[in-house]
Amino acid sequence: MPWTRDKDNSVAPPRNYGALESAPDPQMLRAFKRASRGSELESIAGRDLRQALPVAIFMAVLALATIPVQFVLLAGIFVGPIFTRVIAGVLAALVGRILLFFWEIFRRDVVSAAPWKTWFRLSAFAEQNEIVFHPRITNPRYAGTIFNQGEARRSFNVMRFDRSRHVEIGNFRYVGDIGPRQVPEWGYLAIRLDRKVPNMVMQSRLNQKLFGTRLPVTFTKHQVLPLEGDFGQYFTLYAPIAYERDALYVFTPDLMALLIDETAVFDVEVVDDWMFVYSHKPFDMLSPLTYERADRIVETLGAKTLRQTRRYADDRLDGPAIDAIAAPGRRLRTPVSRVLVAGVAVYGLAIVCGVIAGIAQAST
């Protein structure tokens, strides 16, 4: 399979999961920390701990100052005039959202700081299986949808298989707005393709939330490509306008069947010369089941996608030898931000009100 073959196509030995399945010995863990002095791990751990202290202090002060106020607001929902109750409810919801946002920051930067036991097991697993382990990658340079959102982007606990083709599995997080997902965490599988392809997304219908996709962006509806048979029950396919035939060239019925079998609960994106499989929950990188499932995806879906795209060429360009995509097909279109629309509307309403008030004052 793509990540367990050497360049001469010889099959690698079975993967050894011993390091993942056993708890680290305390003495070996201390030796691992000593051996990591001056390494990337020690640098990350030091940075985590330096960041964790002020965050912990800030969170303690915030809790002491805000939690009593939240209790007062919650109590205000049940007493007093109806107008006061409504205001108290709105403020309680706002304060609760802010507290939840800061709790996510606290969990990420304090509770999860410097996870030496996890690093020890993953480092040993990677060494035993000739895998490259990256504890942290800041702002990974991928074009995939999830990698270009928010701030403080980082991949963590990444396993990179570089034997014959770049295949990578890991987790990713960023700091978003104070919204439903304040510090989103994702699991992802990245597979390098041989050719650039149009940006297309297979959005899973099985893991949607109440009001739509779990992906951090939405795509304009006129890019939805109808799917035949039962495929539409599992996925929504987005393809750039005028690239419908290209999408059907890549996502053939047998490839769609593999998508349903292996990734029905995941979102799948192809962009540039990459294929990404997204999980809206981070992968358990200490579980052998994670790697076994990833193996199946690479062996089946990944291999089929490689075959389907190996000879793809955008006929809007000069010739099949050009490994590029015309501008209209490089990225899916996204609708205008609702926050931006609301902000412009409020700003326009304020101007109108100001003009009306000025005219009324002038007339008097």
C-alpha positions as CSV (number, residue, x, y, z in Angstrom):
1,M,0.0,0.0,0.0
2,P,1.2,3.6,-0.6
3,W,2.7,4.3,2.8
4,T,4.2,0.9,3.5
5,R,6.1,0.3,0.2
6,D,9.6,1.3,-0.5
7,K,10.5,2.8,-3.8
8,D,11.5,-0.6,-5.1
9,N,7.9,-1.8,-4.4
10,S,9.1,-4.2,-1.7
11,V,6.5,-4.7,1.1
12,A,7.5,-3.3,4.5
13,P,7.2,-5.6,7.6
14,P,4.0,-5.4,9.6
15,R,3.6,-2.4,11.8
16,N,4.7,-2.8,15.4
17,Y,2.1,-1.3,17.8
18,G,3.8,-2.3,21.0
19,A,4.8,1.3,22.0
20,L,1.2,2.5,21.7
21,E,-0.4,-0.4,23.6
22,S,1.8,-0.2,26.8
23,A,2.0,2.6,29.4
24,P,5.5,4.2,29.6
25,D,7.8,3.0,32.3
26,P,8.6,5.9,34.7
27,Q,12.3,5.4,34.4
28,M,12.2,5.2,30.6
29,L,10.1,8.3,30.6
30,R,12.6,10.2,32.6
31,A,15.4,8.9,30.4
32,F,13.4,10.1,27.4
33,K,13.1,13.6,28.8
34,R,16.8,13.7,29.5
35,A,17.6,12.5,26.0
36,S,15.3,15.2,24.6
37,R,17.3,18.1,26.0
38,G,18.1,20.5,23.3
39,S,15.6,18.9,20.9
40,E,12.4,20.0,19.3
41,L,10.4,18.3,22.0
42,E,12.1,20.3,24.8
43,S,11.7,23.5,22.9
44,I,7.9,22.9,22.4
45,A,7.5,21.8,26.1
46,G,9.3,25.0,27.3
47,R,7.1,27.1,25.0
48,D,4.0,25.3,26.2
49,L,4.8,25.8,29.9
50,R,5.8,29.5,29.4
51,Q,2.5,30.0,27.7
52,A,0.5,28.0,30.2
53,L,1.4,30.0,33.3
54,P,0.0,33.4,32.2
55,V,-3.1,31.7,30.7
56,A,-3.7,29.8,34.0
57,I,-3.4,33.0,36.0
58,F,-5.7,34.9,33.6
59,M,-8.3,32.2,33.7
60,A,-8.2,32.1,37.5
61,V,-8.8,35.9,37.7
62,L,-11.5,35.7,35.0
63,A,-13.3,32.9,36.9
64,L,-13.2,34.9,40.2
65,A,-14.5,38.0,38.5
66,T,-17.0,36.5,36.0
67,I,-18.6,33.4,37.6
68,P,-20.4,35.3,40.4
69,V,-21.7,37.7,37.7
70,Q,-23.0,34.8,35.7
71,F,-24.8,33.4,38.8
72,V,-26.5,36.8,39.3
73,L,-27.5,36.9,35.6
74,L,-28.9,33.4,35.8
75,A,-30.9,34.3,38.9
76,G,-32.2,37.4,37.2
77,I,-33.9,35.2,34.5
78,F,-36.4,34.0,37.1
79,V,-37.2,37.3,39.0
80,G,-38.3,40.8,38.1
81,P,-40.2,42.2,35.1
82,I,-40.2,40.3,31.9
83,F,-38.0,42.9,30.1
84,T,-35.3,42.5,32.9
85,R,-35.5,38.7,32.6
86,V,-35.0,38.9,28.8
87,I,-31.9,41.2,29.2
88,A,-30.5,38.9,32.0
89,G,-31.0,35.8,29.7
90,V,-29.2,37.5,26.8
91,L,-26.3,38.6,28.9
92,A,-26.1,35.2,30.6
93,A,-25.9,33.5,27.2
94,L,-23.2,36.0,26.1
95,V,-21.1,35.6,29.2
96,G,-21.5,31.8,29.0
97,R,-20.2,31.8,25.4
98,I,-17.2,33.9,26.4
99,L,-16.5,31.6,29.4
100,L,-16.7,28.5,27.1
101,F,-14.3,30.1,24.7
102,F,-11.8,30.8,27.4
103,W,-12.2,27.3,28.8
104,E,-11.3,25.9,25.4
105,I,-8.1,28.0,25.4
106,F,-7.4,26.9,28.9
107,R,-7.8,23.2,28.0
108,R,-5.6,23.6,25.0
109,D,-2.8,25.7,26.5
110,V,-2.8,24.6,30.1
111,V,-4.4,21.1,30.5
112,S,-2.7,19.8,27.4
113,A,0.6,21.5,27.8
114,A,3.8,19.4,27.3
115,P,2.2,15.9,27.1
116,W,5.5,14.0,27.6
117,K,3.8,10.6,28.1
118,T,2.0,10.9,24.7
119,W,5.2,12.1,23.0
120,F,7.2,9.2,24.5
121,R,4.8,6.6,23.1
122,L,4.4,8.2,19.7
123,S,8.2,8.7,19.4
124,A,8.8,5.1,20.2
125,F,6.1,3.9,17.8
126,A,7.6,6.1,15.0
127,E,11.1,4.9,15.6
128,Q,10.0,1.2,15.6
129,N,8.2,1.6,12.3
130,E,10.5,4.0,10.4
131,I,7.9,6.9,10.5
132,V,8.7,10.6,10.9
133,F,6.9,11.9,14.0
134,H,6.2,15.7,14.4
135,P,4.9,16.7,17.8
136,R,3.9,20.1,16.5
137,I,3.8,21.9,13.1
138,T,2.9,25.6,13.3
139,N,0.8,27.0,10.5
140,P,1.0,23.9,8.1
141,R,1.1,25.1,4.5
142,Y,-1.8,23.1,3.1
143,A,-4.5,24.5,0.8
144,G,-7.2,22.3,2.4
145,T,-10.4,24.0,3.8
146,I,-9.6,23.5,7.5
147,F,-6.0,24.7,7.3
148,N,-6.9,28.3,6.4
149,Q,-9.2,29.3,9.2
150,G,-8.8,31.3,12.4
151,E,-5.5,32.1,14.2
152,A,-2.8,30.1,16.0
153,R,-3.0,27.2,13.6
154,R,-1.1,24.1,14.4
155,S,-1.0,20.5,13.6
156,F,-0.1,18.2,16.4
157,N,0.9,14.5,16.9
158,V,1.6,14.2,13.2
159,M,2.9,10.9,11.6
160,R,4.4,11.3,8.2
161,F,5.0,8.4,5.9
162,D,7.5,9.4,3.2
163,R,8.6,6.0,1.8
164,S,7.2,6.3,-1.7
165,R,4.5,9.0,-1.4
166,H,3.8,11.8,1.0
167,V,1.1,10.5,3.3
168,E,0.4,12.1,6.6
169,I,-2.0,11.6,9.4
170,G,-2.5,13.8,12.4
171,N,-4.7,16.4,14.2
172,F,-5.2,20.1,13.7
173,R,-6.6,23.0,15.7
174,Y,-6.9,26.7,15.4
175,V,-8.5,29.5,17.5
176,G,-11.7,30.7,15.9
177,D,-14.3,33.3,16.8
178,I,-16.4,33.2,19.9
179,G,-18.9,31.0,18.3
180,P,-20.2,27.4,18.4
181,R,-16.7,25.9,17.9
182,Q,-14.2,28.2,19.6
183,V,-11.1,26.1,19.3
184,P,-12.0,23.5,16.7
185,E,-10.0,20.3,16.6
186,W,-9.8,18.1,13.5
187,G,-8.3,14.8,12.5
188,Y,-6.9,14.7,9.0
189,L,-5.3,12.3,6.5
190,A,-3.3,13.9,3.7
191,I,-2.3,12.0,0.5
192,R,-0.2,13.6,-2.2
193,L,-1.5,13.1,-5.8
194,D,0.5,13.0,-9.0
195,R,-1.5,15.8,-10.8
196,K,-3.3,19.0,-9.8
197,V,-7.0,18.7,-9.9
198,P,-9.9,21.1,-9.5
199,N,-11.0,21.9,-5.9
200,M,-13.9,19.5,-5.1
201,V,-15.4,18.6,-1.8
202,M,-17.4,15.5,-0.8
203,Q,-19.4,16.7,2.2
204,S,-20.7,13.9,4.4
205,R,-24.4,13.9,5.2
206,L,-23.9,11.5,8.1
207,N,-22.0,13.8,10.4
208,Q,-23.8,17.1,9.7
209,K,-24.9,19.2,12.7
210,L,-28.4,20.6,13.1
211,F,-27.9,23.6,10.8
212,G,-25.6,22.1,8.2
213,T,-22.0,21.1,7.6
214,R,-19.3,20.7,10.3
215,L,-16.7,22.2,7.9
216,P,-15.6,25.7,8.9
217,V,-16.9,27.2,5.6
218,T,-19.9,26.7,3.4
219,F,-19.9,26.7,-0.4
220,T,-22.4,28.4,-2.6
221,K,-25.3,26.0,-3.5
222,H,-25.0,26.5,-7.3
223,Q,-21.8,24.4,-7.1
224,V,-23.7,21.3,-5.9
225,L,-23.5,18.5,-8.4
226,P,-26.4,16.0,-8.3
227,L,-25.4,12.4,-7.6
228,E,-27.1,9.4,-9.1
229,G,-28.6,6.5,-7.1
230,D,-28.1,6.3,-3.4
231,F,-24.9,8.3,-3.4
232,G,-26.7,11.5,-2.6
233,Q,-27.9,10.0,0.7
234,Y,-24.3,9.9,1.9
235,F,-22.5,12.9,0.3
236,T,-23.0,16.3,-1.2
237,L,-20.5,16.9,-4.0
238,Y,-19.3,20.5,-4.6
239,A,-17.5,21.2,-7.8
240,P,-16.5,24.5,-9.5
241,I,-18.9,25.9,-12.1
242,A,-18.2,24.4,-15.6
243,Y,-16.2,21.6,-14.0
244,E,-19.1,19.2,-13.7
245,R,-17.7,16.8,-16.3
246,D,-14.2,16.9,-14.6
247,A,-15.8,16.0,-11.3
248,L,-17.5,13.0,-12.8
249,Y,-14.2,12.0,-14.4
250,V,-12.6,11.9,-10.9
251,F,-15.6,10.7,-8.8
252,T,-16.7,7.7,-10.8
253,P,-19.4,5.4,-9.4
254,D,-16.8,2.8,-8.1
255,L,-14.8,5.6,-6.4
256,M,-18.1,6.8,-4.8
257,A,-18.8,3.3,-3.6
258,L,-15.4,3.3,-1.9
259,L,-16.1,6.7,-0.3
260,I,-19.3,5.2,1.2
261,D,-17.5,2.1,2.5
262,E,-14.5,3.8,4.0
263,T,-15.2,7.5,4.6
264,A,-19.0,8.0,4.9
265,V,-18.6,9.8,8.3
266,F,-15.7,11.9,7.0
267,D,-15.5,14.9,4.6
268,V,-13.2,14.5,1.6
269,E,-11.5,17.3,-0.3
270,V,-9.2,17.3,-3.3
271,V,-7.4,20.6,-3.9
272,D,-4.2,21.3,-6.0
273,D,-2.3,18.0,-5.9
274,W,-3.6,16.8,-2.5
275,M,-6.4,14.7,-1.2
276,F,-7.6,15.3,2.4
277,V,-9.9,13.3,4.6
278,Y,-11.3,15.3,7.5
279,S,-12.7,14.0,10.8
280,H,-14.6,16.6,12.8
281,K,-13.1,15.0,15.9
282,P,-9.3,14.5,16.5
283,F,-7.9,11.1,15.8
284,D,-6.8,9.0,18.8
285,M,-3.1,8.8,17.7
286,L,-2.4,6.3,20.5
287,S,-4.9,3.7,19.1
288,P,-3.8,1.1,16.6
289,L,-7.3,1.3,15.2
290,T,-6.6,4.8,13.9
291,Y,-3.7,3.6,11.8
292,E,-5.5,0.4,10.6
293,R,-8.4,2.5,9.4
294,A,-6.1,5.0,7.7
295,D,-4.4,2.0,6.0
296,R,-7.7,0.9,4.5
297,I,-8.5,4.4,3.3
298,V,-5.1,4.7,1.6
299,E,-5.2,1.2,0.1
300,T,-8.7,1.6,-1.3
301,L,-9.9,5.2,-1.7
302,G,-6.4,6.7,-2.0
303,A,-5.2,4.2,-4.5
304,K,-8.3,4.6,-6.6
305,T,-8.1,8.4,-6.5
306,L,-4.5,8.2,-7.6
307,R,-5.5,6.1,-10.6
308,Q,-8.4,8.4,-11.5
309,T,-6.3,11.6,-11.4
310,R,-3.0,10.4,-12.7
311,R,-3.8,11.4,-16.3
312,Y,-6.2,14.3,-15.5
313,A,-5.6,17.5,-17.5
314,D,-7.6,20.7,-17.4
315,D,-8.8,21.1,-21.1
316,R,-9.2,24.9,-20.5
317,L,-5.4,25.1,-20.6
318,D,-3.1,24.7,-23.6
319,G,-2.3,21.0,-23.3
320,P,-2.4,17.8,-21.2
321,A,1.3,18.2,-20.3
322,I,0.5,21.3,-18.2
323,D,0.1,20.3,-14.6
324,A,-2.1,23.2,-13.5
325,I,-5.7,24.2,-13.1
326,A,-7.4,27.2,-14.7
327,A,-8.3,30.0,-12.3
328,P,-12.1,29.2,-12.1
329,G,-11.4,25.7,-10.9
330,R,-8.7,26.2,-8.4
331,R,-11.0,27.0,-5.4
332,L,-14.7,26.6,-4.7
333,R,-16.7,29.7,-4.2
334,T,-17.9,30.6,-0.7
335,P,-20.9,32.9,0.1
336,V,-20.4,36.4,1.5
337,S,-19.9,36.3,5.3
338,R,-23.2,36.7,7.2
339,V,-21.3,38.7,9.8
340,L,-20.1,41.1,7.2
341,V,-23.6,41.4,5.7
342,A,-25.0,42.1,9.2
343,G,-22.3,44.6,9.9
344,V,-22.9,46.5,6.7
345,A,-26.7,46.4,7.3
346,V,-26.3,47.8,10.8
347,Y,-23.9,50.5,9.6
348,G,-26.3,51.5,6.8
349,L,-29.2,51.6,9.2
350,A,-27.2,53.8,11.5
351,I,-26.5,56.2,8.7
352,V,-30.1,56.3,7.6
353,C,-31.3,56.9,11.2
354,G,-28.7,59.7,11.5
355,V,-29.9,61.3,8.2
356,I,-33.5,61.1,9.3
357,A,-32.7,62.6,12.7
358,G,-30.8,65.4,11.0
359,I,-33.7,66.2,8.7
360,A,-36.2,66.1,11.5
361,Q,-34.0,68.5,13.6
362,A,-33.5,70.8,10.7
363,S,-37.2,71.0,10.0
364,T,-38.0,72.0,13.5
